[in-house]
Amino acid sequence: MPYGGRAPPWRCGTALHNPSAPFDELTQITPVDSHLYAAQVPDHWQQGRGAFGGLVVAYLVRALEASNPAPGQRLRSITAELCGPTQPGPAELRTEVLRQGSGTAVLAVRLLQGGEVQAHATAVFGRDRTTDRDGCDLRPPVQAAWQDLPLSPVGPPHGPVFTQFFAFRTLDALPFVGAPARATLGWIAPRHPGPVVDCAYVAACADAWWPVLFTGAGSARPMATIAFTLQFLGDLSRLSSAIPLQFVAQSIAVAQGHAVEFRELWSEDGQLVALNQQTIAVIR
């Protein structure tokens, strides 16, 4: 029997999480063996045939962070591919340290269900270095305070099932209204965030917003993120989970049914938190 004589994670009999649990509890993982973790993917977090991609990436982040033994190294970048639809129920996460240095570490992770890889990622961890060249050429989006904006009606049945667990406040047109747009902006946060803002939280927020192409579509069209790269740039310890993040996305190019979007997340006080690039497949 694999896993050092232990039963595979999908035989452990652990109950599925309450889908309305705080985000940190929802995405918790359990160590099974060296570089092997078990997760329970909740129901009601679907986006199409599989689980919402931001939730899947959050599990990958949790496993990567748990596997990096170097103190003082923080997650700086993750690049993930969502190979297949992750289903509600047990999943296993296998990690590998590709290189461990005193200042930088590179790790890999695979999420498997029934022996099949549904998602995988590589990540770079790094310690804090010199700050004498710090700066940012981007500027935070100019928008209304989040307290002055109503919640946007993008949850079910108007949007994917998982959107019921996020609070969207948009300053632009809603999805599927046929409005020409190359960008969208607003505020985003989980409805049940938990006590802290961490890398898994940021990854979910980066992916939760609808593709810019949805705004220009006159009716619902299936699309799916297939590649996801996220750089963490802000000091997450300064952020409060009671305050949503500013969000802005730009559609850069579309070719042969594949779109590229650049996304930014900012704190309420205008600090850049993360940059995200996604490749989105227009399924039909």
C-alpha positions in Angstrom: 0.0 0.0 0.0 1.4 3.5 -0.9 1.9 6.5 1.4 4.2 4.7 3.9 1.6 2.1 4.8 -1.2 4.7 5.3 -4.5 4.6 3.5 -4.7 7.0 0.5 -6.3 10.3 1.4 -9.5 9.6 -0.5 -10.1 6.6 1.8 -9.6 8.5 5.1 -13.4 9.1 5.5 -13.0 12.8 6.4 -16.2 14.7 5.9 -16.4 17.5 3.4 -15.9 21.0 4.7 -18.9 23.2 5.2 -18.9 25.3 2.0 -19.6 28.4 4.0 -16.7 27.9 6.4 -14.1 30.7 6.7 -11.7 30.6 3.8 -8.7 29.6 5.9 -10.6 26.6 7.3 -12.0 25.7 3.9 -8.6 25.4 2.3 -6.8 23.6 5.2 -4.7 20.6 4.3 -3.6 17.6 6.4 -0.1 16.1 6.4 -0.1 12.5 5.4 3.6 11.7 4.9 6.7 13.5 3.8 5.7 15.9 1.1 2.2 14.4 0.9 -0.9 16.2 2.0 -4.7 15.4 2.0 -7.4 18.0 1.1 -11.1 17.8 1.1 -12.5 19.9 -1.8 -16.0 21.2 -0.8 -19.1 21.0 -2.9 -20.9 24.1 -4.1 -17.6 25.8 -5.2 -17.8 24.7 -8.8 -17.1 26.7 -11.9 -18.4 24.6 -14.7 -17.4 20.9 -14.5 -14.9 21.4 -11.8 -14.0 23.4 -8.7 -13.3 27.1 -9.0 -9.7 27.5 -10.1 -8.8 30.0 -7.4 -9.8 27.4 -4.8 -7.6 24.8 -6.4 -4.6 27.2 -6.6 -5.2 28.0 -2.9 -4.7 24.3 -2.1 -1.5 24.3 -4.1 -0.3 27.3 -2.2 -1.0 25.7 1.2 1.0 22.6 0.2 3.9 24.5 -1.2 4.1 26.7 1.9 3.9 23.7 4.2 6.8 22.0 2.3 9.3 24.8 2.3 11.6 24.2 5.3 13.6 27.4 5.0 12.8 30.0 7.7 12.3 33.5 6.5 11.6 32.7 2.9 8.2 33.9 1.6 6.2 32.8 -1.4 7.2 35.2 -4.2 5.7 33.6 -7.4 3.5 30.7 -8.3 2.8 29.4 -11.8 0.0 26.9 -12.1 -1.7 24.9 -14.9 -5.2 23.6 -14.3 -5.1 20.4 -16.2 -8.5 19.0 -15.4 -11.7 19.6 -13.4 -11.1 19.1 -9.7 -14.1 17.4 -8.2 -15.7 17.8 -4.7 -14.2 15.2 -2.3 -10.7 14.0 -1.4 -7.6 15.1 -3.2 -3.9 14.5 -2.5 -1.2 17.1 -2.9 2.4 15.8 -3.6 5.2 18.3 -3.3 8.9 18.2 -4.3 11.8 20.5 -3.4 13.5 21.2 -6.8 16.2 23.4 -5.2 16.8 24.7 -1.7 19.2 27.6 -1.2 19.9 30.0 1.6 18.1 32.8 -0.1 15.8 31.1 -2.7 13.9 27.9 -2.9 12.0 26.4 -5.9 9.3 23.8 -5.2 6.7 21.9 -7.3 3.3 20.5 -6.4 0.7 18.3 -8.0 -3.0 17.9 -7.1 -4.3 14.4 -7.8 -7.7 12.7 -7.6 -8.0 9.0 -8.4 -4.4 9.0 -9.6 -4.9 11.7 -12.2 -3.2 15.1 -12.1 -5.9 17.8 -12.1 -3.5 20.7 -11.4 0.2 21.4 -10.8 2.4 24.3 -10.0 5.9 25.5 -9.5 6.7 28.2 -7.0 9.6 30.4 -6.0 10.3 31.3 -2.3 12.7 34.0 -1.4 14.0 35.9 1.7 13.7 39.6 2.0 16.6 41.4 0.3 17.7 45.0 -0.2 15.0 47.7 -0.4 17.0 50.5 -2.0 15.5 49.9 -5.4 11.9 49.5 -4.3 9.3 51.2 -6.4 6.3 50.6 -8.7 5.5 52.2 -12.0 1.8 51.1 -11.8 -0.7 53.3 -10.2 -3.7 52.1 -8.2 -7.1 52.4 -9.9 -9.0 55.5 -9.1 -12.4 54.3 -7.9 -15.1 54.9 -5.3 -14.7 53.7 -1.8 -15.9 50.1 -1.3 -18.3 51.2 1.4 -20.1 53.4 -1.1 -20.7 50.6 -3.6 -23.5 48.0 -3.5 -22.8 44.3 -3.9 -22.9 43.4 -7.5 -25.6 40.8 -8.5 -23.2 38.3 -10.1 -23.9 35.2 -7.9 -26.1 32.2 -8.9 -28.1 31.9 -11.0 -26.3 34.7 -12.9 -22.8 33.4 -12.3 -21.0 30.2 -11.4 -21.9 28.4 -8.2 -18.8 29.5 -6.4 -19.5 33.2 -6.8 -22.0 33.0 -3.9 -19.0 32.9 -1.6 -17.5 36.2 -2.8 -18.5 39.8 -2.4 -18.1 41.7 -5.7 -18.4 45.5 -6.0 -17.9 46.6 -9.6 -17.6 50.0 -11.1 -18.1 48.7 -14.6 -20.7 46.8 -16.6 -21.8 43.4 -15.4 -21.0 40.2 -17.3 -22.9 39.3 -20.5 -24.3 42.8 -21.2 -22.6 43.2 -24.6 -20.7 46.3 -23.4 -17.4 46.8 -25.3 -14.6 46.8 -22.7 -11.0 46.0 -22.5 -10.7 46.4 -18.7 -12.8 46.0 -15.6 -12.3 47.2 -12.0 -13.9 47.0 -8.6 -13.5 45.5 -5.1 -13.3 41.8 -4.2 -13.3 39.7 -1.0 -14.5 36.3 0.2 -17.8 36.6 2.1 -16.3 34.4 4.9 -12.7 35.4 4.8 -11.3 34.1 8.1 -8.9 36.1 10.3 -5.9 36.8 8.0 -5.0 37.7 4.4 -2.4 35.3 3.2 -1.1 34.0 -0.2 -4.0 31.5 -0.6 -6.5 34.2 0.1 -4.9 36.5 -2.5 -4.7 33.7 -5.1 -8.5 33.1 -4.8 -9.3 36.8 -5.0 -7.1 37.2 -8.1 -9.1 34.4 -9.9 -12.6 35.1 -8.6 -13.4 38.0 -10.9 -15.0 37.2 -14.3 -12.9 37.5 -17.5 -13.0 40.8 -19.2 -14.4 39.1 -22.2 -17.6 38.3 -20.3 -18.5 42.0 -20.3 -18.5 42.2 -24.0 -20.4 39.0 -24.5 -24.2 39.3 -25.1 -24.9 36.0 -23.4 -23.1 33.4 -21.3 -20.2 31.6 -22.9 -18.1 28.9 -21.3 -14.5 30.0 -20.6 -11.8 28.5 -18.3 -8.4 29.6 -17.0 -5.8 27.1 -18.1 -2.6 28.9 -17.0 -2.1 31.1 -14.0 0.9 33.1 -12.8 0.8 35.2 -9.6 3.5 37.4 -8.1 3.2 38.5 -4.5 4.5 42.0 -4.0 2.8 43.5 -0.9 3.3 42.9 2.8 0.2 40.8 3.5 0.6 41.1 7.2 -0.5 44.7 6.9 -3.8 43.8 5.4 -7.1 43.2 7.1 -9.6 40.5 6.0 -12.4 42.9 6.9 -11.4 45.2 4.0 -11.7 44.0 0.4 -9.0 44.3 -2.2 -9.0 46.7 -5.1 -9.1 44.8 -8.4 -8.4 45.7 -12.0 -8.0 43.5 -15.0 -7.1 44.2 -18.7 -7.7 42.0 -21.7 -4.4 42.2 -23.6 -5.0 39.9 -26.6 -7.2 37.1 -27.9 -6.1 34.6 -30.5 -7.4 31.2 -31.7 -9.8 31.1 -28.8 -7.3 31.9 -26.1 -7.2 35.2 -24.2 -4.5 36.8 -22.1 -5.5 39.0 -19.1 -3.3 41.0 -16.8 -4.8 41.5 -13.3 -3.8 43.6 -10.3 -4.7 43.5 -6.7 -4.2 46.6 -4.5 -4.8 47.4 -0.8 -7.3 50.0 0.2 -4.5 52.5 0.8 -3.0 52.0 -2.6 -0.2 49.5 -2.1 0.3 46.9 -4.8 -0.5 43.5 -3.4 -0.1 41.1 -6.4 0.2 40.8 -10.1 -1.6 38.0 -12.0 -1.4 36.9 -15.6 -4.0 34.3 -16.9 -4.5 32.4 -20.1 -8.2 31.9 -20.6 -9.6 29.4 -23.1 -12.8 30.4 -24.8 -14.4 26.9 -24.9 -17.0 27.8 -27.5 
